[in-house]
């Protein structure tokens, strides 16, 4: 028997028992004739004691142990003299009478500690070692528990978990597909699903009125902290529902997860925010409402005063940073440099200090006197001691820059507490967005999103103004997921394809199977898909989804541990009738 107990199990109630543990050597410490060894598994750490005066035969194996050796030990549980309250097993230790080295280890390339000395790329290369660290084990345990709670909740609500195919047809909407060549159907390709969208709609048509799946999805897009080329969705669909039925169901799922995973009771209805309000007040469609600092537009108030930056701007807006009038010129210069970064995109930053004595000091004192600056302060609900930060320019770019500035100030002022959660629904997105390059509309969500009933008449007159019957769940500025009521009528779906620039032939080629299914009695239906990785990382208090994924890719989409993607053998290419060409440098 390799073990009678785990390394996190023993307590004072086990004192006097003979036990066997197996695990990895975490640390060794020699003190005279005594050797102390910490042995670790995923359940915890237990201290071992080897007393050479009582058992001299153990001296040699004890001295030969190194970090990450795999060992099995047998001994008696005794009370620990110097107890360690930080360890769950800190009241006891094992007086060892037998030790077996099961496997030796080379010195690991980084320390297997909570705060490791290994960089990201090194830890990714040796991910199997990184996964031994407690923070990753806790993150994966949280993810595991979330999966169980999601399944339990949806099962109790009458949902079926139904698997859908991974090898599907490529469609032109959304991000790039990952494609898979077919050997049996030469010169033809499968695509890996970006989501099971059409299949879950087909399941509604088939009569399975409550479907869900915790499913892998694939998108060939540029990566960042909350993106991976393969990611996991909690994918759900319901038939015979309207928007509020969907929101109520999955708001309750969210509340269930908050309670079961984080121990947080949310006893209020999640607020709903119009997409247009989110954009004008926060500058993005996933606002972080843990703190206020909403935008205030100043365009009409400050133009035509001789300040060319304002006079030439389409939009002028600002935020009020409470209590920041004491910012130094150096701090303000750093903020200016921040908003000028390419990812923020502002041309500059105007500041107004509303001093505690009621006076004003600004970077535009030459153009605006104290009385005028006071009207700015009134417009922005500022009080003495506050700092006004203003950006001007093209409207959309300025709103985006203000959003970046607002979040930066939120961080600086400690307003983004990871232990505080502020969920909301963002609703009534635009159905379509115009692409200037292709000179046509694209679906803001996907081509199967239904317009709001009151907007359907605008398909023929002004499709750009149609609002979608769509919604996103946002928590702490993170888009956890979203969905929509779907189109279930073939004539309306044909109108949607026409608005997106599809010919009848193109629509038939790409989505004929779905259009045909609509002919056989499609019920009203809608659904939602949550980013499981994002939700898990948010609950774990992590900035990146990589640490809630066992084997993630790096920012270049590579698995540096197994060295993938890689070239394949010539014989495989020949079977698929494929050739490769060298990329141009």
N, C-alpha and C positions, 0 to 999 in steps of 0.2 A: 504494500500500500504506500503510494507516494505521499499521501497526506490524510490526516484525520480532521484537520481544521484548515481554514484559510488564514492568511497572515493579518487579517483584520478582525478576527473573530474572538480571540481569547480575552477573558476578563477575570476578575478576582474569583468568580465562582468556579473557575477551572483550576485554581491552585491545588497542587498535589497530584494532578492528573498527568499521566504520560501521554504525550502527543507527538505527532509527526507533521512537520510543515515542509512544503516545497516552494521554491521561488527563486528570485534573483537577488544576488548580493548587492545591497544598496550602498552600504558603508562598512568598513572595518576599522576598529580602534584597538590598539594594543596598550594595555596598562599593566606593566610588570608581568606577573604570572597569569593575568586575566586578559582574555580577548573578547571584545564586544563586537557583535555583527548585527547589522540591520538587514533583515531579509524581507523582500517585498513581492507582493503580487497585486492584482488589480483591486483587491479588497482592502489593502492597507499594508502596514509595516509592523513587524514584531522584532523586539530586541532579543538576541541570543547571547548567552554567556558561556564561554569555555574557560573552565578553571583547570589549568594545567596541573596544579598540585594534586587535584583529585583524579584527573584523567590525562596522564602525560601522553597517551597514544594520540590524543587529538591535537597536540601541538603542531605537528608537521602539516596535516591538512588545513588547519586553521591559518597557518602562516602562508600557505600557498594560494589562498583565495584572493581573487581580484574582483574589481567592479564588474557586475553583470554576469558573473559565474552563476550557473544554475545548480542549485544544491537541494538536497533533501536532508533534514535533520530530525533526530528523535531526542526527546529529553523530557524533563519534568517542569511543569509550570510552577514558578515561585513568585513571591511578592517582590516587587522591584523596590530597592532601597531609595533611589532618587527618582521619584515618579515624574512622568512627563504628561502634563494635562493637555498638551497639544495633540497627543496621539490617542486614538481610540483604545489602543492596547497599552497605554502608558503606565498602567498600574501593575503590570506583570512583565515577566521575561521568562525565557526558557533556559534552564540549566542543561546544556547539551551533553548527551552521553554517546551519541553516534552522529557522524556526519558523512555524507556521500556526495561527491562531486559528480553531478549528472552531465554537465557540459561546461567546458571552459569558454571564456570569452576574451577576444582581443579588447584592448582599451578602446572604449567607444569614442567616436569623433567629437562628441559633445557630452556634457553632463546630463544625466537623466534626473533632472531636478525641476521643480516648478518654475524657477527662474533660471533657464538654461543659458549657457554661453554660446549656443549654436545659432547661426544666422538662418534666415528663411530658406535659402537654397540648399544649405547643408542639411537642414532638418527634413526638407522635402526629399533629398537624395536618400536619406536613411529614415524614411518615414516609419518603418517598422520599429525603430528605436524611439522616435519621437512619440509614437503612440503608447509607449510605456509610461510617459510622463502623466502625472496626475491631472493637470488641466485638460488635456485631451481626453483622458478617460472619463472625466466628469462631463465634458461636452458631449461625448458619444453616448454616455448614459442618459443625459437629458434628452438627446435626440430619440433614443430608444423609447424612453417613457412617453415622449410626445406622440410617437407613432402608435403606441398602445392606447393612449387616451383618445386620439383621433378616431381610431377604429372602434373603440368602445362606444363613443358618443354617437357616431354615425350608424353603427349597428343598432343601437337602441332607438334610433329615429327611423328605422326601416330601410336603410340604404343597403344595396348590394355592392360588394366590391367585385368588379368585373375587369379582367385584364383586356387590354387592347393591343394591336400589333405594334412591333418596333420597326418592321420593314414595311414602309408605306409608299405613297406616291408623292413626288415632289410638287409643291405648289409655289406660286410666285410671290405670295404675300409674306410679310414679316422679315425676319433675319434670314441669312443664308442657311440653306440646308446642308447637313452632312449627307453625302450620297454614297451608296454602296452598289458597286457593279454586280450584275447578275450573271453567273456562269451559264445557267440553264436557259436564260433568255438573252441571247448575245446582243451586245451593244445597247442594252437597256439597264436602267438603274432604279434601285430603291432609294428612298430618302428616310433618314431617321426622323421621328416625329418631333416637331417643335412643341407640340402639345397634342393630346388625343381629341382635338376639337370636333372634327367631323364624326368620329366614331361615337363620342358621347351623345351627339345629336341623333345619330342613327339608333342608339340604344333607347332614346326617348321615343322615337318612332316605332321601335320594336315593342314598346310597352313596359320597359323597365324604368318606372317613373322616378326612382331614386337610386342613382348610381354614384359610386366614388371609387377612387383608386389612388394609392400613393405610388407615383409612377415616375420613372426616369424620362426626362425630355432632353432635347439636344438642339443647340443653336450655335452656328459658326459665326460668332461675333467677337469683337474686341473685348478683352477681359478687364475686370476691375475687382475691387474688394467684394462686391456682392454679385459677381457673375462667374460662372464656370461653364465650359462648353457642354458638360453634362450636369444636369441639376435635377432636383426632385420636386414634384408638385403634389399637393393634396388637391386632386382634380375631382370636381363634383358637378352633378347636373340633376335637375328636378323638372318634372312635367306638371302641367296644370297649375302653374304658379305665376304670380305677378312679382314685380320688383321687391315689394316689401316682404313677401313671403321668403324670398331668398335672403334678404338682409336680416330678417329676424332669425332664421335658422342658423346662419353662419356667424351672426353676432353671438348667439348662444354657444356655438362651438368655441369661439374666441374666449368667452367668459369661462367656459369649462376648462380650457387650457390654462388661463390665468390662475384659476383656483387650484387645479390639480397639479400643475407644474411649479408655479411660483407662490402658491398660497395666498393669492390676492383676490379679494372679493370685489367685483365691479357691479354695483347695484344701480347703475344708471344706464339709460339708453345712449348708445354712442351718438355723438353729434353728427349731423349730415351737413356737408359744406358743398356749395355749388362750385363746379370747376372754375367758372369765371371769377368767383370770389377768391378762390385759392390763388389764382394767378395774379389778381390785382392787389391782394393783401399780403401775400407771401412770396410771390414770384415763381412758384412751382406747383405742380399738381400733387405733391406729397408733403404738405406742410407739417412742420414739427410744432405742435401746439402746446408743448410743455411750458413755453413762455410766450409772451405777447409780442411786443416789438413789431407790430404790423406796419405796413408801408402807409405813408401819407403822400398824396400827390400835391405838388406845389406849382404845377405848370402855369396856370393862369395867374397865380399870385406873384410870381417872380419874373415873368417875361416882360420884355419891352422896358427894361430899366438900364439898358446900355451895356449889360454884361453879355458878350457875344456867345459864350458857352451856353448860357440859358436861352438866349434869343434864337439860336439855331437848333435847339433841341426839340424833338417830337414829344418827349416826356421828361419830367423832372420829378423825382420823388426822394423820400428820405425815411430814415428810421431814427427813433429816439433811444439812445443808450442811457439808461437811468444811472445817475450817480457818477458819470464818467467825465464831467467837466474838468476834472483835475488831470486829464491826460496831458502828457508833455508833448512838445513838438516832435520829439524823437518817436514817441508812440504813435502819433498821428501820421508821421512819415511812413512808418511801417504799415499802417492801415492803407495808406495810399498805394504803397508798393503792392500790397496784397490784392487790391481791387484791379490793379493793372496787369496782373498775371493773365496769361492767355486763357486759362480755364475759367476766369471770372469775367474778363473782357471789358472792363470800364476804361474810359480814357483818363479819368482822374476822380478826385474826391474833394468835395467841399465840406468844411466843418464849421459848426457854430457852437461855441461854448456858452452855455447859459450859467454864468457864475453864481455862486451862493449869495453874493451881494446884489443880485438882480441885473448886473451889467452883462454885456455881450462882447465876445471876442471871436472873430471869424476870419476865415481865409478870403472873404469877399467884402471886407470892411470898406474898400475903395468904392464899391458900387451900392452897398446897402447900409443905411444907418440903423441905429439901435431900435427906433420905432418900427422899421420894416422887419428887422430880425425878430422883434417881439411878436409880430403877426405870424411869422414862421413857427415860433415856439407854441403859440396858441393853437395853430393848425395841427401841430404834432403832439398836443397834450403834454408838452414839456414843462418842467418846473425847475426852479433854481437848483443847480448842481448837475443838471443833465447835459448830455452832449448830442447835438444834432449832426447826422451824417447824411449828405445829399449827393446823389449821382444824377447826371443828365445825359441824354443821348437818344438813340432810336428806342422806341418803347419796349419792344420785346427783349432786346439786349440789356436795357437798363433794369427792367424787372428781374432778369436773370442775375445780373450783377448785384443788385440789392439783396436778392435771396442768398447769394454766397456771402455777402457782408453780414447779413443778419445772423446766419449760422455761425460765422466766425466770432461775432460778438457774443452770441449765446455761449460758445465754448469759453471765451475769455472771462466771462462773468459767472461761470459755473452754473448756468441755467439748464444744462443738459444732463441731468442726473440719470445714470443708467438704471437706477432702482425705482425711477418714477416712469409710469407708462401713461400715454395720452392717446388712446385710439380714436379714430373718426372714420366716417365714410365720406369719400369725395364722389359726387354724383353729377350726372348730366354733362358728360364730356361731349366735345364735338364728335359727330359721327365720322366726318371726313376731314382730312387736311390736305391742302394744296401743295403740290411739289413743283417748284418753279423750274427745275431742271427737265423733268419729264412732261411738264405742262398738263398734268392731270391730277385728279384726286387720288389719295390713298386712304385706306381704312385706318382710322386712328387706333382701333383695337384689332378687328379682323372682319372679313367680308360678311360674316354671319350675324353681326350685331344688329339688333333691331333699333330703328329710330324710335324716339318718343312718339306715341300715337298722335299727339297734337301737331307734330312736325312733318308727318308723312306727305302732306300736300306740297311741300317745298322741293320734292325730288325733281319736278319739272321746271321750277321757277328759280330757286336759290339753294341748291344742295349744300353749299358751304355753311349755311346757317342752321342746318339740322342738328339737333342734339341727340345723342345716343342714349338709349335706355340702359346705361352702363354705370358701373360703380367700382371703386377701388377701396380696399381696407388699408388704411395708413396708420402706423403706430410709430411714434417718435421720429417722424420724418422718413420712415422706411415704408416703401410700398410692399406690403406683405402679400397682397394678391388682388385680383380683380376679376370681374366677369360682366355679364350682361344678360338681358332677356334676348333670346335668339329670334331670328326670322324663321317662321315656320310655314310661310305661305310662298308658293313657288313664284307667283307673280311679283310679290314684293322683293323676293330674292333676285329675280331677273332685273328689276329696277336698280337694285343695289349694284349688281355686276355692271350694268350700263353706266351708272354714275362713276364707277371705278375705271371705266375705259375698256372693259372687256367686250369683244365682239360676241355674238351668240355662239359662234363656233369655238372661241377660246373658253367661254364659260362652260360649254358642253364638254370640251376635252378635259378641263381641269376638274370640274365639279359635277359632271353629269350624273354620277351615282347618287349624289345628294339631292339634286333636282328631281330625279326620278322617284326617290323615296318620298319626297314631298307630295307626290301624286296619290299616295296611298294612306292618307289620313295622318298627318303630322300634328301632334298636340302642341298647344302653347308650352314653351319650355325655356328654361334659363339656367345659368349655373355660375360657378366661380372656380378659380384655381388659385391656390395659395402657394407661395414659395416656401416649401418646407425648410430648406436650408437657411433662408433669411430669417424665418420665424425662430428657428432653433438658435441661431447666432444672436438674435436680439434677446431672447430669454437668457442666454448664457453670458450676456454682457460683452460680446466680442465684436470687433470692428469688421472682421472678415468672415465670410462663410466657409473659408478653407478649413478652419479648425473645428467645424462640426461635420466634416466630410472625411471619411477614413483615408481615402487615397485621392486627393485632389490634384488638379493640374496647376502649373505655375502661370504667371501672367502672359507667357508666350504660348499657352495651351499645351505645354509639354508635361509628361510624367517623367521627371528626371530620375526617378528610382528605377523604372523598367526601361527607360530610354525610348519613349513612345511620343509621337508617331515615328515610324522608321520606314526604311525602304523594304520592299518585299522582293522575293526571289523572281528571277526572270520567268521561271516556269509558271508561276502564279499569274504573272501579267499575260503570258501567252494564252493561258486558259480563258482569260477574260477578254482577249483580243484588245489589250491595252498597251500603249507605249507611254513612256514618260519623257519629258523634255526638260532640259536644264533651265531654271529660272534666270532671267536677265538680271545682271547685277546693277 
